[in-house]
Amino acid sequence: MKGALVAVLAAVSLIPLGSFGLDPDASRLEFTVKDNRGGFTGVARALEARAVVREQGESFAADVDLRIDARKITTGIGLRDGQMRRDFLHTDRFPLITLRGTALPGDRPGALPFAVRLRGVLTIKDVTREVEIPMRVTALADAYLAEGQVVLRLSEFGIPVPRFFIFVAEDPVTVTFKIRLTSK
């Protein structure tokens, strides 16, 4: 028992604590929409993120704040991007998508990737929903790498399922991310 406690405390001491901010050059957030024509992928490049990592008991917790500039989400087709911003995301009134929550480890943390669950609230347009996002996190000396994937339903955020002539999208959207946060 004592050996296990020492191992847990040693793992926590490997976790860098403090404030961390997004490294935009090493971070990426993509979304994939399936449809009856093969689907498409979009990219959110205008991201802001910060995390404050703190000890919590024999482990740690991270308070996370992520902002996505919805006006700059791209899919590679200007006409589709304009329609997405205008008709679906209403970026003139709701320019930001936000996520605020707390990340807690699911495994014993350490330098190797370990499981983390981010629980919080996601706001798209004027709709806020609770979310839980599983991810794998690697702790480095002064940075974190977080990778994961979550499936969101457009309809849960008041976004109509896109349809245009013969094109019909599916409601679920898969969001994949790779985020690097560095010490600030």
BELRAWO-V861339 format. One record per pair of residues at least 6 apart in sequence whose ideal C-beta (glycine too) atoms are under 8 Angstrom apart, sorted by sequence separation. I is the first residue (numbers start at 1). J is the second residue. If there is no record, write none. Layout:
BEGIN
<<I | J> <I | J>>
END
This chain:
BEGIN
<<33 | 39> <54 | 60> <75 | 81> <85 | 91> <86 | 92> <108 | 114> <122 | 128> <138 | 144> <154 | 160> <155 | 161> <162 | 168> <163 | 169> <32 | 39> <33 | 40> <53 | 60> <54 | 61> <74 | 81> <85 | 92> <107 | 114> <121 | 128> <122 | 129> <137 | 144> <138 | 145> <154 | 161> <161 | 168> <162 | 169> <32 | 40> <33 | 41> <53 | 61> <54 | 62> <73 | 81> <106 | 114> <107 | 115> <121 | 129> <122 | 130> <137 | 145> <161 | 169> <32 | 41> <33 | 42> <53 | 62> <54 | 63> <75 | 84> <105 | 114> <106 | 115> <121 | 130> <122 | 131> <137 | 146> <161 | 170> <31 | 41> <32 | 42> <52 | 62> <105 | 115> <106 | 116> <120 | 130> <121 | 131> <136 | 146> <137 | 147> <161 | 171> <30 | 41> <31 | 42> <51 | 62> <52 | 63> <73 | 84> <105 | 116> <106 | 117> <119 | 130> <120 | 131> <135 | 146> <136 | 147> <30 | 42> <51 | 63> <73 | 85> <104 | 116> <119 | 131> <135 | 147> <136 | 148> <30 | 43> <31 | 44> <51 | 64> <103 | 116> <104 | 117> <118 | 131> <119 | 132> <135 | 148> <29 | 43> <30 | 44> <50 | 64> <51 | 65> <71 | 85> <103 | 117> <118 | 132> <119 | 133> <134 | 148> <28 | 43> <29 | 44> <49 | 64> <50 | 65> <70 | 85> <103 | 118> <104 | 119> <117 | 132> <118 | 133> <133 | 148> <134 | 149> <154 | 169> <49 | 65> <73 | 89> <102 | 118> <103 | 119> <117 | 133> <134 | 150> <155 | 171> <28 | 45> <49 | 66> <101 | 118> <102 | 119> <117 | 134> <118 | 135> <133 | 150> <154 | 171> <29 | 47> <48 | 66> <49 | 67> <101 | 119> <102 | 120> <116 | 134> <117 | 135> <153 | 171> <154 | 172> <47 | 66> <48 | 67> <70 | 89> <99 | 118> <101 | 120> <115 | 134> <116 | 135> <131 | 150> <153 | 172> <154 | 173> <27 | 47> <47 | 67> <71 | 91> <100 | 120> <101 | 121> <115 | 135> <116 | 136> <152 | 172> <153 | 173> <24 | 45> <47 | 68> <70 | 91> <99 | 120> <100 | 121> <115 | 136> <116 | 137> <131 | 152> <151 | 172> <152 | 173> <27 | 49> <46 | 68> <47 | 69> <99 | 121> <114 | 136> <115 | 137> <151 | 173> <24 | 47> <46 | 69> <99 | 122> <113 | 136> <114 | 137> <151 | 174> <152 | 175> <44 | 68> <70 | 94> <71 | 95> <98 | 122> <99 | 123> <113 | 137> <114 | 138> <150 | 174> <151 | 175> <22 | 47> <44 | 69> <46 | 71> <70 | 95> <97 | 122> <98 | 123> <113 | 138> <114 | 139> <149 | 174> <150 | 175> <22 | 48> <44 | 70> <46 | 72> <69 | 95> <70 | 96> <97 | 123> <112 | 138> <149 | 175> <22 | 49> <45 | 72> <69 | 96> <70 | 97> <96 | 123> <97 | 124> <111 | 138> <129 | 156> <149 | 176> <21 | 49> <22 | 50> <44 | 72> <68 | 96> <106 | 134> <109 | 137> <111 | 139> <129 | 157> <148 | 176> <149 | 177> <21 | 50> <44 | 73> <45 | 74> <67 | 96> <68 | 97> <110 | 139> <111 | 140> <127 | 156> <148 | 177> <20 | 50> <43 | 73> <67 | 97> <68 | 98> <94 | 124> <101 | 131> <109 | 139> <116 | 146> <122 | 152> <127 | 157> <147 | 177> <19 | 50> <20 | 51> <42 | 73> <43 | 74> <67 | 98> <94 | 125> <127 | 158> <146 | 177> <147 | 178> <19 | 51> <20 | 52> <42 | 74> <43 | 75> <66 | 98> <93 | 125> <94 | 126> <99 | 131> <101 | 133> <103 | 135> <105 | 137> <113 | 145> <125 | 157> <126 | 158> <146 | 178> <147 | 179> <19 | 52> <20 | 53> <42 | 75> <65 | 98> <66 | 99> <124 | 157> <125 | 158> <145 | 178> <146 | 179> <18 | 52> <41 | 75> <42 | 76> <65 | 99> <66 | 100> <103 | 137> <113 | 147> <125 | 159> <145 | 179> <146 | 180> <18 | 53> <40 | 75> <41 | 76> <64 | 99> <65 | 100> <89 | 124> <90 | 125> <124 | 159> <145 | 180> <146 | 181> <17 | 53> <40 | 76> <64 | 100> <89 | 125> <144 | 180> <16 | 53> <17 | 54> <40 | 77> <64 | 101> <143 | 180> <144 | 181> <15 | 53> <17 | 55> <63 | 101> <64 | 102> <143 | 181> <29 | 68> <63 | 102> <64 | 103> <143 | 182> <40 | 80> <62 | 102> <142 | 182> <143 | 183> <61 | 102> <62 | 103> <142 | 183> <31 | 73> <42 | 84> <61 | 103> <135 | 177> <12 | 55> <17 | 60> <61 | 104> <15 | 60> <59 | 104> <60 | 105> <12 | 58> <59 | 105> <12 | 59> <12 | 60> <56 | 104> <9 | 58> <60 | 109> <8 | 58> <59 | 109> <8 | 59> <51 | 103> <5 | 58> <44 | 97> <62 | 116> <64 | 118> <70 | 124> <64 | 120> <88 | 154> <89 | 159> <88 | 159> <88 | 160> <88 | 162> <84 | 162> <83 | 162> <83 | 164> <53 | 144> <51 | 144> <15 | 109> <14 | 109> <14 | 110> <11 | 108> <12 | 109> <14 | 111> <11 | 109> <11 | 110> <8 | 108> <7 | 108> <23 | 143> <16 | 139> <20 | 143> <15 | 139> <16 | 140> <20 | 144> <14 | 139> <16 | 141> <16 | 142> <16 | 143> <35 | 162> <16 | 144> <33 | 162> <37 | 166> <36 | 166> <37 | 167> <49 | 179> <51 | 181> <36 | 167> <50 | 181> <35 | 167> <36 | 168> <47 | 179> <49 | 181> <35 | 168> <35 | 169> <50 | 184> <34 | 169> <35 | 170> <33 | 169> <34 | 170> <33 | 170> <34 | 172> <33 | 173> <32 | 173> <31 | 173> <32 | 174> <31 | 174> <31 | 175> <32 | 176> <30 | 175> <31 | 176> <29 | 175> <30 | 176> <29 | 176> <30 | 177> <29 | 177> <28 | 177> <27 | 177> <28 | 178> <29 | 179> <27 | 178> <28 | 179> <26 | 178> <27 | 179> <27 | 180> <26 | 180> <22 | 179> <23 | 180> <22 | 180> <23 | 181> <22 | 181> <23 | 182> <21 | 181> <20 | 181> <21 | 182> <20 | 182> <20 | 183> <21 | 184> <19 | 183> <20 | 184> <18 | 183> <19 | 184> <18 | 184> <16 | 183>>
END
